[in-house]
Protein backbone atom coordinates (compact mmCIF):
# COMPACT_ATOMS: atom_id res chain seq x y z
CA UNK A 1 0.00 0.00 0.00
CA UNK A 2 1.21 3.51 -0.82
CA UNK A 3 2.18 5.67 2.13
CA UNK A 4 2.92 9.32 2.90
CA UNK A 5 4.93 10.55 5.86
CA UNK A 6 4.26 14.08 7.08
CA UNK A 7 7.36 15.66 8.62
CA UNK A 8 6.85 18.81 10.71
CA UNK A 9 9.85 21.10 10.17
CA UNK A 10 9.95 23.19 13.31
CA UNK A 11 6.92 23.63 15.54
CA UNK A 12 3.68 23.06 13.58
CA UNK A 13 0.14 23.20 14.97
CA UNK A 14 -1.10 19.60 15.36
CA UNK A 15 -4.58 20.63 14.18
CA UNK A 16 -3.35 21.67 10.73
CA UNK A 17 -1.25 18.51 10.47
CA UNK A 18 -4.32 16.42 11.26
CA UNK A 19 -6.43 18.16 8.61
CA UNK A 20 -3.69 17.79 5.98
CA UNK A 21 -3.24 14.14 6.94
CA UNK A 22 -6.94 13.37 6.45
CA UNK A 23 -7.02 15.21 3.11
CA UNK A 24 -3.94 13.36 1.81
CA UNK A 25 -5.34 10.00 2.95
CA UNK A 26 -8.61 10.61 1.11
CA UNK A 27 -7.07 12.15 -2.00
CA UNK A 28 -4.31 9.60 -2.57
CA UNK A 29 -6.10 6.61 -1.00
CA UNK A 30 -3.11 5.69 1.11
CA UNK A 31 -1.75 5.40 4.61
CA UNK A 32 -0.60 8.73 6.10
CA UNK A 33 1.47 9.05 9.27
CA UNK A 34 3.14 11.96 11.03
CA UNK A 35 6.80 11.82 12.02
CA UNK A 36 8.38 13.60 14.95
CA UNK A 37 9.34 17.23 14.50
CA UNK A 38 12.65 17.90 12.80
CA UNK A 39 14.69 21.08 13.17
CA UNK A 40 14.90 23.77 10.52
CA UNK A 41 18.31 23.58 8.80
CA UNK A 42 20.17 26.73 9.83
CA UNK A 43 22.00 26.90 6.50
CA UNK A 44 18.63 27.30 4.73
CA UNK A 45 18.14 30.83 6.12
CA UNK A 46 19.10 33.70 3.83
CA UNK A 47 19.49 36.77 6.07
CA UNK A 48 19.44 39.20 3.13
CA UNK A 49 16.08 37.86 1.90
CA UNK A 50 14.79 36.97 5.38
CA UNK A 51 13.55 33.70 3.88
CA UNK A 52 14.48 30.03 3.88
CA UNK A 53 15.79 28.28 0.77
CA UNK A 54 13.21 25.55 0.14
CA UNK A 55 15.64 23.28 -1.75
CA UNK A 56 17.84 22.95 1.34
CA UNK A 57 14.83 22.00 3.47
CA UNK A 58 13.65 19.59 0.78
CA UNK A 59 17.08 17.94 0.78
CA UNK A 60 16.79 17.38 4.53
CA UNK A 61 13.31 15.88 4.16
CA UNK A 62 14.60 13.47 1.52
CA UNK A 63 17.52 12.49 3.76
CA UNK A 64 15.30 11.59 6.74
CA UNK A 65 12.41 9.95 4.83
CA UNK A 66 12.40 6.28 5.77
CA UNK A 67 12.44 3.89 2.81
CA UNK A 68 9.30 2.31 4.25
CA UNK A 69 7.36 5.39 3.06
CA UNK A 70 6.76 6.07 -0.63
CA UNK A 71 6.34 9.84 -0.19
CA UNK A 72 7.19 12.52 2.37
CA UNK A 73 5.72 15.97 2.88
CA UNK A 74 7.51 18.50 5.05
CA UNK A 75 5.45 21.29 6.59
CA UNK A 76 7.20 24.45 7.75
CA UNK A 77 5.89 27.73 9.12
CA UNK A 78 8.56 29.94 7.56
CA UNK A 79 8.70 31.92 4.33
CA UNK A 80 10.32 29.92 1.51
CA UNK A 81 12.07 30.86 -1.72
CA UNK A 82 14.04 29.45 -4.60
CA UNK A 83 16.65 31.74 -6.22
CA UNK A 84 14.62 32.31 -9.39
CA UNK A 85 11.46 33.44 -7.55
CA UNK A 86 10.45 35.94 -4.85
CA UNK A 87 8.82 33.14 -2.85
CA UNK A 88 7.29 29.68 -3.18
CA UNK A 89 4.34 28.10 -1.42
CA UNK A 90 6.19 24.81 -1.69
CA UNK A 91 8.64 22.71 -3.65
CA UNK A 92 8.80 19.06 -4.65
CA UNK A 93 11.43 16.74 -6.01
CA UNK A 94 9.64 15.36 -9.06
CA UNK A 95 12.59 13.29 -10.30
CA UNK A 96 13.83 11.38 -7.28
CA UNK A 97 13.16 11.11 -3.61
CA UNK A 98 9.36 11.49 -3.71
CA UNK A 99 9.56 14.35 -1.23
CA UNK A 100 8.00 17.80 -0.98
CA UNK A 101 7.75 20.74 1.39
CA UNK A 102 5.09 23.41 1.89
CA UNK A 103 5.18 26.67 3.79
CA UNK A 104 2.22 27.81 5.88
CA UNK A 105 3.40 31.43 6.17
CA UNK A 106 1.89 32.99 3.03
CA UNK A 107 -1.28 30.91 3.32
CA UNK A 108 -2.51 33.00 6.25
CA UNK A 109 -4.69 36.06 5.67
CA UNK A 110 -2.60 37.93 8.24
CA UNK A 111 0.42 37.77 5.92
CA UNK A 112 -1.51 40.06 3.55
CA UNK A 113 -2.66 42.28 6.44
CA UNK A 114 -6.22 40.93 6.48
CA UNK A 115 -8.15 39.58 9.44
CA UNK A 116 -7.45 35.94 10.30
CA UNK A 117 -9.64 33.34 8.58
CA UNK A 118 -8.83 29.91 9.96
CA UNK A 119 -11.15 28.06 7.55
CA UNK A 120 -9.50 29.70 4.52
CA UNK A 121 -6.01 29.10 5.93
CA UNK A 122 -6.75 25.38 6.41
CA UNK A 123 -8.22 25.07 2.90
CA UNK A 124 -5.14 26.73 1.42
CA UNK A 125 -2.81 24.44 3.39
CA UNK A 126 -4.72 21.37 2.19
CA UNK A 127 -4.59 22.57 -1.43
CA UNK A 128 -0.85 23.22 -1.33
CA UNK A 129 -0.23 19.88 0.40
CA UNK A 130 -2.17 17.98 -2.26
CA UNK A 131 -0.47 20.00 -5.02
CA UNK A 132 3.09 19.34 -3.83
CA UNK A 133 2.34 15.70 -3.03
CA UNK A 134 0.89 15.41 -6.55
CA UNK A 135 4.34 16.35 -7.84
CA UNK A 136 5.86 13.46 -5.84
CA UNK A 137 3.49 11.17 -7.74
CA UNK A 138 5.00 12.45 -10.99
CA UNK A 139 2.48 15.12 -11.95
CA UNK A 140 3.64 18.37 -13.48
CA UNK A 141 1.77 21.67 -13.51
CA UNK A 142 -1.62 21.66 -15.22
CA UNK A 143 -2.89 24.41 -17.53
CA UNK A 144 -6.44 24.17 -16.17
CA UNK A 145 -6.88 26.96 -13.56
CA UNK A 146 -9.35 24.92 -11.47
CA UNK A 147 -7.10 21.84 -11.23
CA UNK A 148 -5.19 21.40 -7.98
CA UNK A 149 -2.01 21.01 -10.08
CA UNK A 150 -2.30 24.52 -11.53
CA UNK A 151 0.77 26.63 -10.65
CA UNK A 152 0.03 29.16 -7.90
CA UNK A 153 1.93 32.34 -8.66
CA UNK A 154 -0.19 34.26 -6.15
CA UNK A 155 -2.50 33.43 -3.26
CA UNK A 156 -5.43 34.24 -5.58
CA UNK A 157 -4.33 31.35 -7.80
CA UNK A 158 -4.45 29.05 -4.78
CA UNK A 159 -7.88 30.36 -3.81
CA UNK A 160 -9.26 30.01 -7.35
CA UNK A 161 -8.19 26.43 -7.96
CA UNK A 162 -10.19 23.54 -6.65
CA UNK A 163 -9.01 20.98 -4.11
CA UNK A 164 -9.14 18.16 -6.67
CA UNK A 165 -7.38 16.91 -9.78
CA UNK A 166 -8.88 17.52 -13.21
CA UNK A 167 -9.82 14.41 -15.22
CA UNK A 168 -6.55 14.53 -17.17
CA UNK A 169 -4.37 14.66 -14.03
CA UNK A 170 -6.52 12.03 -12.31
CA UNK A 171 -5.93 9.66 -15.27
CA UNK A 172 -2.17 10.24 -15.01
CA UNK A 173 -2.36 9.35 -11.31
CA UNK A 174 -4.59 6.34 -11.93
CA UNK A 175 -6.45 6.99 -8.67
C-alpha positions as CSV (number, residue, x, y, z in Angstrom):
1,X,0.0,0.0,0.0
2,X,1.2,3.5,-0.8
3,X,2.2,5.7,2.1
4,X,2.9,9.3,2.9
5,X,4.9,10.6,5.9
6,X,4.3,14.1,7.1
7,X,7.4,15.7,8.6
8,X,6.9,18.8,10.7
9,X,9.9,21.1,10.2
10,X,9.9,23.2,13.3
11,X,6.9,23.6,15.5
12,X,3.7,23.1,13.6
13,X,0.1,23.2,15.0
14,X,-1.1,19.6,15.4
15,X,-4.6,20.6,14.2
16,X,-3.4,21.7,10.7
17,X,-1.2,18.5,10.5
18,X,-4.3,16.4,11.3
19,X,-6.4,18.2,8.6
20,X,-3.7,17.8,6.0
21,X,-3.2,14.1,6.9
22,X,-6.9,13.4,6.5
23,X,-7.0,15.2,3.1
24,X,-3.9,13.4,1.8
25,X,-5.3,10.0,2.9
26,X,-8.6,10.6,1.1
27,X,-7.1,12.2,-2.0
28,X,-4.3,9.6,-2.6
29,X,-6.1,6.6,-1.0
30,X,-3.1,5.7,1.1
31,X,-1.7,5.4,4.6
32,X,-0.6,8.7,6.1
33,X,1.5,9.1,9.3
34,X,3.1,12.0,11.0
35,X,6.8,11.8,12.0
36,X,8.4,13.6,15.0
37,X,9.3,17.2,14.5
38,X,12.7,17.9,12.8
39,X,14.7,21.1,13.2
40,X,14.9,23.8,10.5
41,X,18.3,23.6,8.8
42,X,20.2,26.7,9.8
43,X,22.0,26.9,6.5
44,X,18.6,27.3,4.7
45,X,18.1,30.8,6.1
46,X,19.1,33.7,3.8
47,X,19.5,36.8,6.1
48,X,19.4,39.2,3.1
49,X,16.1,37.9,1.9
50,X,14.8,37.0,5.4
51,X,13.5,33.7,3.9
52,X,14.5,30.0,3.9
53,X,15.8,28.3,0.8
54,X,13.2,25.5,0.1
55,X,15.6,23.3,-1.8
56,X,17.8,22.9,1.3
57,X,14.8,22.0,3.5
58,X,13.7,19.6,0.8
59,X,17.1,17.9,0.8
60,X,16.8,17.4,4.5
61,X,13.3,15.9,4.2
62,X,14.6,13.5,1.5
63,X,17.5,12.5,3.8
64,X,15.3,11.6,6.7
65,X,12.4,9.9,4.8
66,X,12.4,6.3,5.8
67,X,12.4,3.9,2.8
68,X,9.3,2.3,4.2
69,X,7.4,5.4,3.1
70,X,6.8,6.1,-0.6
71,X,6.3,9.8,-0.2
72,X,7.2,12.5,2.4
73,X,5.7,16.0,2.9
74,X,7.5,18.5,5.1
75,X,5.4,21.3,6.6
76,X,7.2,24.5,7.8
77,X,5.9,27.7,9.1
78,X,8.6,29.9,7.6
79,X,8.7,31.9,4.3
80,X,10.3,29.9,1.5
81,X,12.1,30.9,-1.7
82,X,14.0,29.5,-4.6
83,X,16.6,31.7,-6.2
84,X,14.6,32.3,-9.4
85,X,11.5,33.4,-7.5
86,X,10.5,35.9,-4.9
87,X,8.8,33.1,-2.9
88,X,7.3,29.7,-3.2
89,X,4.3,28.1,-1.4
90,X,6.2,24.8,-1.7
91,X,8.6,22.7,-3.6
92,X,8.8,19.1,-4.6
93,X,11.4,16.7,-6.0
94,X,9.6,15.4,-9.1
95,X,12.6,13.3,-10.3
96,X,13.8,11.4,-7.3
97,X,13.2,11.1,-3.6
98,X,9.4,11.5,-3.7
99,X,9.6,14.4,-1.2
100,X,8.0,17.8,-1.0
101,X,7.7,20.7,1.4
102,X,5.1,23.4,1.9
103,X,5.2,26.7,3.8
104,X,2.2,27.8,5.9
105,X,3.4,31.4,6.2
106,X,1.9,33.0,3.0
107,X,-1.3,30.9,3.3
108,X,-2.5,33.0,6.3
109,X,-4.7,36.1,5.7
110,X,-2.6,37.9,8.2
111,X,0.4,37.8,5.9
112,X,-1.5,40.1,3.5
113,X,-2.7,42.3,6.4
114,X,-6.2,40.9,6.5
115,X,-8.1,39.6,9.4
116,X,-7.4,35.9,10.3
117,X,-9.6,33.3,8.6
118,X,-8.8,29.9,10.0
119,X,-11.1,28.1,7.6
120,X,-9.5,29.7,4.5
121,X,-6.0,29.1,5.9
122,X,-6.7,25.4,6.4
123,X,-8.2,25.1,2.9
124,X,-5.1,26.7,1.4
125,X,-2.8,24.4,3.4
126,X,-4.7,21.4,2.2
127,X,-4.6,22.6,-1.4
128,X,-0.9,23.2,-1.3
129,X,-0.2,19.9,0.4
130,X,-2.2,18.0,-2.3
131,X,-0.5,20.0,-5.0
132,X,3.1,19.3,-3.8
133,X,2.3,15.7,-3.0
134,X,0.9,15.4,-6.5
135,X,4.3,16.3,-7.8
136,X,5.9,13.5,-5.8
137,X,3.5,11.2,-7.7
138,X,5.0,12.4,-11.0
139,X,2.5,15.1,-11.9
140,X,3.6,18.4,-13.5
141,X,1.8,21.7,-13.5
142,X,-1.6,21.7,-15.2
143,X,-2.9,24.4,-17.5
144,X,-6.4,24.2,-16.2
145,X,-6.9,27.0,-13.6
146,X,-9.4,24.9,-11.5
147,X,-7.1,21.8,-11.2
148,X,-5.2,21.4,-8.0
149,X,-2.0,21.0,-10.1
150,X,-2.3,24.5,-11.5
151,X,0.8,26.6,-10.6
152,X,0.0,29.2,-7.9
153,X,1.9,32.3,-8.7
154,X,-0.2,34.3,-6.1
155,X,-2.5,33.4,-3.3
156,X,-5.4,34.2,-5.6
157,X,-4.3,31.4,-7.8
158,X,-4.4,29.1,-4.8
159,X,-7.9,30.4,-3.8
160,X,-9.3,30.0,-7.4
161,X,-8.2,26.4,-8.0
162,X,-10.2,23.5,-6.6
163,X,-9.0,21.0,-4.1
164,X,-9.1,18.2,-6.7
165,X,-7.4,16.9,-9.8
166,X,-8.9,17.5,-13.2
167,X,-9.8,14.4,-15.2
168,X,-6.6,14.5,-17.2
169,X,-4.4,14.7,-14.0
170,X,-6.5,12.0,-12.3
171,X,-5.9,9.7,-15.3
172,X,-2.2,10.2,-15.0
173,X,-2.4,9.4,-11.3
174,X,-4.6,6.3,-11.9
175,X,-6.5,7.0,-8.7
